[in-house]
Amino acid sequence: MRFAVSSSSKACSGNGRARAGVLYPGSGGASASIETPSLLISTRKGLPTFMSRDLMASLPLPHSRLLHVSPLNFVECPSMKTISSIGGLHQMLGLQDFFFVASARDSVQSLPESGATNKLGASFETPSGRRLVKPSDYMEMICSLKPNLWASLADEVPAWVSEKRNKASVDRTIRWLDDCLSLDEAGGTSILGSIVGGSNIEERKRCAIEAAMRNVSGFWIGGFGQGESMEERPALLNIVTDSLPKEKLRYVSGLALPEEVLQGVAAGIDLFDSTYIYHLTLGGFALIFPLDILENNSANQQHSDIGSDCTKINLRATIYRKDTSPIVDNCTCFTCKNHTRAYINHLLNVHEMLAQILLEIHNTRHYMGFFQSIREAIKCGKFDTFRQNFIDGRRAHITSAAVCL
């Protein structure tokens, strides 16, 4: 795997941390280069919850080849020995041309409560129950699954833990990074050094500096989405990225909403995994926000969908029962080209699984289009404008909705 920064934002304020890059997967997976910032599609067992491989063919290539997987989802079913004998995750799933990025955080399950970790390993909820995972256990999983990139074992804690507990989590994460490196047969060529630190700026910086001193290919930034506020997050992200070498990949977990993704991009993050699509799909929601955000400012955005928050619509609502339009006009996804809002409303209300399949196709395609727009905005030096237009559009809609009430 090789990564290179191709351009950075020419911000009018701040120091322009937002950047576009190119990920060259190399051998053992997807061969085509992938532009960043980009979205890792969350999976439970190697594929999205509601989409099969053939349905993924309707998504834009090669970015739809980026998949996030948690090794903990494969504990004891099948066994690591069985997966290893098959040849790893790519061979077992028949996804040789996909690029897998592994981290211990489950993309759907919540993290354990504070105190569920000890100095020997981290306690995680797995398909076979709660289990203590030591660095040696984790490395056995990694060696069996053979992902393209993987993050070292980390001790993530919520934002509200004590300073003593937070400091201990950083110490353990760095020690476990050293343990993983010592057990890594590839010599650090595919490992991402984990960075934690909760809501403490100094601990975040200390962990980032320590991780940057190790022989790693990039960095996984964890501990977000665990109770910190939107207001304090930029400072936490910035102190981490400012402490990391600019030429290495940065991947973050826990930033799901579009506004949160924009915060991460503004701080210089390259890869994101997100439960956003999964939870939207499960709830019957469809993404509808405009993707040509640079041309659509808050003054001219249209908010014609009843019950919409300018970002998504609830297709279970009665208002869509006779709506024969696609979810989004001019959307090129399989769902919008072949089905109407009325049909998906019907499927949802009779509890047909096909509803979630069609929604996941659209939501994934739409969110990937959002990342494409972000990349284009960075390349033309207009990321700040892009971000402000998106936020202003949301604010304008919320204000107009409040006036109507």
C-alpha positions as CSV (number, residue, x, y, z in Angstrom):
1,M,0.0,0.0,0.0
2,R,1.2,3.5,-0.9
3,F,-0.4,6.9,-0.1
4,A,0.4,10.3,-1.5
5,V,-1.1,13.8,-0.9
6,S,-2.0,15.3,-4.2
7,S,-3.4,18.7,-3.1
8,S,-4.5,20.7,-0.1
9,S,-7.2,23.3,0.4
10,K,-6.4,26.9,0.0
11,A,-8.3,28.0,3.0
12,C,-9.1,31.7,3.5
13,S,-8.9,31.1,7.2
14,G,-6.9,28.7,9.4
15,N,-4.0,26.8,7.9
16,G,-5.8,24.8,5.2
17,R,-5.5,21.3,6.7
18,A,-8.1,19.8,4.3
19,R,-6.3,17.7,1.6
20,A,-6.9,15.4,-1.3
21,G,-4.8,12.3,-1.8
22,V,-4.4,9.1,-3.7
23,L,-4.3,5.6,-2.1
24,Y,-2.5,3.0,-4.2
25,P,-3.6,-0.4,-2.9
26,G,-0.9,-2.5,-4.6
27,S,-1.1,-6.3,-4.6
28,G,-3.6,-8.4,-2.6
29,G,-6.8,-6.5,-3.3
30,A,-8.1,-3.7,-5.4
31,S,-5.5,-2.6,-7.9
32,A,-7.0,0.7,-9.1
33,S,-5.9,3.9,-7.3
34,I,-8.5,5.4,-4.9
35,E,-8.8,9.2,-4.3
36,T,-9.2,10.6,-0.8
37,P,-11.0,11.8,1.3
38,S,-13.1,8.7,0.9
39,L,-15.7,6.6,2.7
40,L,-15.1,3.0,3.9
41,I,-18.3,1.1,3.5
42,S,-19.2,-0.5,6.8
43,T,-19.7,-4.3,6.9
44,R,-20.5,-6.9,9.5
45,K,-19.0,-10.0,7.8
46,G,-17.3,-8.5,4.8
47,L,-20.2,-7.0,2.9
48,P,-22.8,-4.3,3.7
49,T,-25.8,-5.5,5.8
50,F,-28.3,-5.4,2.9
51,M,-26.3,-5.4,-0.3
52,S,-24.8,-8.5,-2.1
53,R,-21.7,-8.2,-4.3
54,D,-23.7,-8.0,-7.5
55,L,-25.7,-5.1,-6.2
56,M,-22.5,-3.3,-5.3
57,A,-21.6,-3.2,-9.0
58,S,-24.0,-0.3,-9.4
59,L,-21.9,1.8,-7.1
60,P,-19.1,4.0,-8.4
61,L,-15.7,2.3,-8.9
62,P,-13.1,2.0,-7.5
63,H,-14.4,3.7,-4.4
64,S,-17.0,1.1,-3.7
65,R,-14.1,-1.4,-3.2
66,L,-13.2,0.2,0.1
67,L,-14.7,-1.9,2.9
68,H,-14.3,-1.7,6.7
69,V,-14.4,-4.9,8.7
70,S,-14.0,-5.7,12.4
71,P,-11.9,-8.8,13.1
72,L,-14.1,-9.3,16.2
73,N,-17.1,-10.2,14.0
74,F,-15.2,-13.4,12.9
75,V,-14.4,-14.7,16.4
76,E,-15.1,-18.5,16.4
77,C,-17.5,-18.4,13.4
78,P,-15.6,-19.6,11.4
79,S,-12.5,-20.2,13.4
80,M,-9.3,-18.2,12.6
81,K,-7.6,-21.5,11.7
82,T,-10.3,-22.2,9.1
83,I,-10.1,-18.6,7.6
84,S,-6.3,-18.9,7.5
85,S,-6.4,-22.2,5.7
86,I,-8.8,-20.8,3.1
87,G,-6.4,-17.9,2.4
88,G,-7.8,-15.0,4.3
89,L,-10.8,-12.7,4.0
90,H,-10.4,-12.0,0.3
91,Q,-10.4,-15.7,-0.6
92,M,-13.2,-16.7,1.8
93,L,-15.6,-14.0,0.6
94,G,-14.5,-14.2,-3.1
95,L,-13.7,-10.5,-3.0
96,Q,-10.1,-10.6,-4.3
97,D,-10.5,-7.1,-5.9
98,F,-11.7,-5.4,-2.8
99,F,-9.6,-3.4,-0.3
100,F,-10.3,-4.3,3.3
101,V,-9.4,-2.0,6.2
102,A,-9.7,-3.6,9.7
103,S,-10.1,-2.0,13.1
104,A,-11.2,-3.5,16.4
105,R,-14.1,-1.1,16.7
106,D,-17.3,-2.7,15.5
107,S,-18.9,-0.4,12.9
108,V,-22.4,-1.1,14.4
109,Q,-21.9,-2.4,18.0
110,S,-21.2,0.3,20.7
111,L,-18.0,0.3,22.6
112,P,-17.7,-1.2,26.1
113,E,-18.4,1.0,29.1
114,S,-15.4,2.6,30.9
115,G,-13.6,0.1,33.1
116,A,-14.2,-2.9,30.8
117,T,-10.6,-2.9,29.8
118,N,-7.6,-4.1,31.8
119,K,-3.8,-3.9,31.2
120,L,-3.8,-7.3,29.5
121,G,-6.3,-6.6,26.8
122,A,-9.6,-4.9,25.8
123,S,-13.1,-6.4,26.4
124,F,-15.3,-6.4,23.4
125,E,-18.8,-7.7,22.6
126,T,-18.4,-10.5,20.0
127,P,-20.9,-12.9,18.3
128,S,-19.8,-15.5,20.9
129,G,-20.3,-13.1,23.9
130,R,-18.0,-10.6,25.7
131,R,-14.4,-11.5,25.3
132,L,-11.1,-10.2,26.5
133,V,-8.8,-9.6,23.5
134,K,-5.1,-9.4,24.1
135,P,-2.6,-8.1,21.5
136,S,-1.5,-11.7,20.7
137,D,-5.1,-12.7,20.1
138,Y,-5.7,-9.7,17.9
139,M,-2.6,-10.4,15.9
140,E,-3.8,-14.0,15.3
141,M,-7.0,-12.6,13.9
142,I,-5.1,-10.2,11.6
143,C,-2.7,-12.8,10.4
144,S,-5.7,-15.1,9.5
145,L,-7.9,-12.5,7.9
146,K,-5.1,-10.8,5.9
147,P,-6.7,-7.3,5.5
148,N,-5.0,-4.8,3.3
149,L,-4.7,-2.3,6.2
150,W,-5.4,-2.7,9.9
151,A,-5.3,-0.6,13.0
152,S,-3.4,-1.7,16.1
153,L,-5.4,-2.7,19.2
154,A,-6.6,0.4,21.1
155,D,-8.1,1.2,24.5
156,E,-10.9,3.6,23.6
157,V,-12.6,5.5,26.4
158,P,-15.7,7.8,26.4
159,A,-15.2,11.6,26.8
160,W,-16.4,11.6,30.5
161,V,-13.8,9.3,32.0
162,S,-11.3,10.6,34.6
163,E,-7.9,12.0,33.6
164,K,-6.3,9.0,35.3
165,R,-8.3,6.6,33.2
166,N,-7.7,8.5,30.0
167,K,-3.9,8.6,30.6
168,A,-4.0,4.9,31.3
169,S,-5.8,4.3,28.0
170,V,-3.1,6.2,26.1
171,D,-0.3,4.3,27.8
172,R,-2.0,1.0,27.0
173,T,-2.7,1.9,23.4
174,I,1.0,2.8,22.8
175,R,2.2,-0.4,24.6
176,W,-0.2,-2.5,22.5
177,L,1.0,-0.8,19.3
178,D,4.5,-1.9,20.2
179,D,3.2,-5.4,20.9
180,C,1.4,-5.5,17.6
181,L,4.5,-4.3,15.7
182,S,6.7,-6.9,17.4
183,L,4.3,-9.6,16.3
184,D,3.7,-8.3,12.8
185,E,5.3,-10.5,10.2
186,A,4.9,-7.8,7.5
187,G,7.2,-5.4,9.4
188,G,4.7,-2.5,9.7
189,T,3.9,-2.2,6.0
190,S,0.2,-2.5,6.5
191,I,-0.3,-1.3,10.1
192,L,-2.1,1.9,11.2
193,G,-0.9,3.2,14.6
194,S,-3.9,3.8,16.9
195,I,-4.4,7.2,18.5
196,V,-6.7,7.8,21.4
197,G,-6.8,10.4,24.3
198,G,-10.5,11.1,24.9
199,S,-11.4,14.8,25.2
200,N,-8.0,15.8,26.6
201,I,-5.9,17.8,24.1
202,E,-2.6,17.0,25.8
203,E,-3.2,13.3,25.9
204,R,-4.3,13.3,22.2
205,K,-1.1,15.1,21.3
206,R,1.1,12.8,23.4
207,C,-0.5,9.7,21.8
208,A,-0.1,11.1,18.3
209,I,3.6,12.0,18.8
210,E,4.3,8.5,20.2
211,A,2.5,6.8,17.4
212,A,4.3,8.9,14.8
213,M,7.7,7.7,16.2
214,R,6.8,4.1,15.3
215,N,7.3,2.3,11.9
216,V,3.7,2.4,10.7
217,S,2.1,3.1,7.3
218,G,-0.5,5.5,8.6
219,F,-2.7,6.3,11.6
220,W,-6.1,5.3,12.9
221,I,-7.7,7.9,15.1
222,G,-10.2,6.5,17.6
223,G,-12.2,7.6,20.6
224,F,-14.6,9.9,18.7
225,G,-18.3,9.7,18.8
226,Q,-18.1,8.8,22.5
227,G,-19.5,11.9,24.2
228,E,-17.4,14.8,23.0
229,S,-19.3,17.9,21.7
230,M,-19.2,19.2,18.2
231,E,-17.6,22.4,19.5
232,E,-14.6,20.7,21.2
233,R,-14.0,18.2,18.4
234,P,-12.1,20.4,16.0
235,A,-9.4,21.3,18.5
236,L,-9.0,17.5,19.3
237,L,-8.7,16.6,15.6
238,N,-6.3,19.5,14.8
239,I,-3.9,18.7,17.6
240,V,-3.7,15.1,16.3
241,T,-3.2,15.9,12.6
242,D,-0.7,18.7,13.4
243,S,1.4,16.1,15.3
244,L,1.4,13.6,12.5
245,P,3.7,13.4,9.4
246,K,1.9,14.9,6.4
247,E,2.9,12.1,4.0
248,K,1.1,9.3,5.8
249,L,-2.6,8.2,5.7
250,R,-5.0,9.3,8.4
251,Y,-8.2,7.3,9.1
252,V,-10.8,8.2,11.7
253,S,-13.8,6.3,13.2
254,G,-16.8,7.8,14.9
255,L,-17.5,10.7,12.6
256,A,-20.8,9.8,10.9
257,L,-23.0,12.8,10.1
258,P,-22.2,15.0,7.1
259,E,-21.3,17.9,9.4
260,E,-18.9,15.6,11.3
261,V,-17.3,14.3,8.1
262,L,-16.7,18.0,7.1
263,Q,-15.1,18.6,10.5
264,G,-12.8,15.6,9.9
265,V,-11.9,16.7,6.3
266,A,-11.2,20.2,7.6
267,A,-8.7,18.7,10.0
268,G,-6.9,16.7,7.3
269,I,-8.5,13.3,7.6
270,D,-8.3,10.9,4.6
271,L,-10.5,7.9,5.3
272,F,-13.8,7.6,7.3
273,D,-15.9,4.7,8.3
274,S,-19.5,5.5,9.1
275,T,-22.6,3.8,10.6
276,Y,-24.7,6.7,9.2
277,I,-25.8,4.7,6.1
278,Y,-26.7,1.7,8.1
279,H,-28.8,3.6,10.6
280,L,-30.6,5.6,8.0
281,T,-31.4,2.5,6.0
282,L,-32.7,0.6,9.0
283,G,-34.9,3.6,9.9
284,G,-36.4,3.9,6.5
285,F,-34.7,7.2,5.7
286,A,-33.3,8.3,2.3
287,L,-30.6,10.9,1.7
288,I,-31.7,13.8,-0.5
289,F,-29.4,16.7,0.1
290,P,-27.9,18.4,-3.1
291,L,-24.5,17.3,-4.2
292,D,-23.7,20.4,-6.3
293,I,-23.2,22.3,-3.0
294,L,-20.8,24.9,-4.5
295,E,-23.5,26.0,-6.9
296,N,-26.4,25.8,-4.4
297,N,-26.0,28.2,-1.5
298,S,-28.5,28.7,1.3
299,A,-30.5,31.2,-0.6
300,N,-31.4,29.1,-3.5
301,Q,-31.7,25.5,-2.0
302,Q,-35.2,24.1,-2.3
303,H,-36.8,22.3,0.6
304,S,-40.0,21.0,-1.0
305,D,-40.1,17.6,0.7
306,I,-42.6,17.6,3.5
307,G,-41.1,16.1,6.7
308,S,-37.6,16.6,5.3
309,D,-34.7,18.1,7.4
310,C,-32.9,19.1,4.1
311,T,-30.6,16.1,4.4
312,K,-33.0,13.1,4.5
313,I,-36.7,12.0,4.2
314,N,-38.6,9.4,6.0
315,L,-40.1,7.2,3.3
316,R,-42.4,5.5,5.8
317,A,-44.4,8.7,6.0
318,T,-48.0,8.7,4.5
319,I,-47.1,11.7,2.2
320,Y,-45.0,9.4,0.0
321,R,-47.8,6.7,-0.5
322,K,-48.7,8.1,-3.9
323,D,-45.4,9.8,-4.8
324,T,-44.3,8.3,-8.2
325,S,-41.0,10.3,-8.4
326,P,-37.6,8.8,-7.7
327,I,-36.0,9.4,-4.3
328,V,-33.7,12.1,-6.0
329,D,-34.3,13.4,-9.5
330,N,-31.3,12.7,-11.8
331,C,-29.8,10.2,-9.4
332,T,-28.1,7.4,-11.3
333,C,-28.3,4.7,-8.7
334,F,-30.2,1.5,-9.4
335,T,-33.0,2.4,-7.0
336,C,-33.7,5.8,-8.4
337,K,-33.6,4.6,-12.0
338,N,-36.0,1.7,-11.4
339,H,-38.3,2.5,-8.4
340,T,-40.4,5.2,-6.9
341,R,-40.9,6.7,-3.5
342,A,-44.4,5.2,-3.4
343,Y,-43.0,1.6,-4.0
344,I,-40.4,1.9,-1.3
345,N,-43.0,3.4,1.1
346,H,-45.2,0.3,0.4
347,L,-42.3,-2.1,1.0
348,L,-41.4,-0.4,4.3
349,N,-44.9,-0.5,5.6
350,V,-45.4,-4.2,4.7
351,H,-42.0,-4.9,6.3
352,E,-40.4,-6.3,3.1
353,M,-36.6,-6.6,3.3
354,L,-36.3,-5.3,-0.3
355,A,-37.0,-1.8,1.1
356,Q,-33.7,-1.8,3.0
357,I,-31.9,-3.3,0.1
358,L,-33.1,-0.5,-2.2
359,L,-32.5,2.2,0.4
360,E,-29.0,1.0,1.2
361,I,-28.1,1.1,-2.5
362,H,-29.3,4.7,-2.8
363,N,-27.9,6.0,0.5
364,T,-24.5,4.5,-0.2
365,R,-24.4,5.9,-3.7
366,H,-25.5,9.3,-2.5
367,Y,-23.0,9.5,0.4
368,M,-20.2,8.5,-1.9
369,G,-21.3,11.3,-4.2
370,F,-21.0,13.6,-1.2
371,F,-17.3,12.5,-0.8
372,Q,-16.7,13.0,-4.5
373,S,-18.0,16.6,-4.2
374,I,-15.7,17.2,-1.2
375,R,-12.7,16.0,-3.2
376,E,-13.6,18.3,-6.1
377,A,-14.0,21.2,-3.8
378,I,-10.5,20.6,-2.3
379,K,-8.9,20.3,-5.7
380,C,-10.3,23.6,-6.8
381,G,-9.4,25.4,-3.6
382,K,-13.1,25.9,-2.5
383,F,-13.5,23.5,0.4
384,D,-14.2,26.3,2.9
385,T,-17.0,27.6,0.6
386,F,-18.3,24.1,0.1
387,R,-18.5,23.5,3.9
388,Q,-20.1,26.8,4.6
389,N,-22.7,26.4,1.9
390,F,-23.7,23.0,3.3
391,I,-23.9,24.3,6.9
392,D,-25.8,27.4,5.8
393,G,-28.3,25.3,3.8
394,R,-29.0,23.2,6.9
395,R,-29.3,26.3,9.1
396,A,-31.6,28.0,6.6
397,H,-33.9,25.0,6.5
398,I,-34.1,24.7,10.3
399,T,-34.9,28.4,10.6
400,S,-37.6,28.2,8.0
401,A,-39.1,25.2,9.6
402,A,-39.2,26.9,13.0
403,V,-40.9,29.9,11.5
404,C,-43.6,27.7,10.0
405,L,-44.3,26.2,13.4
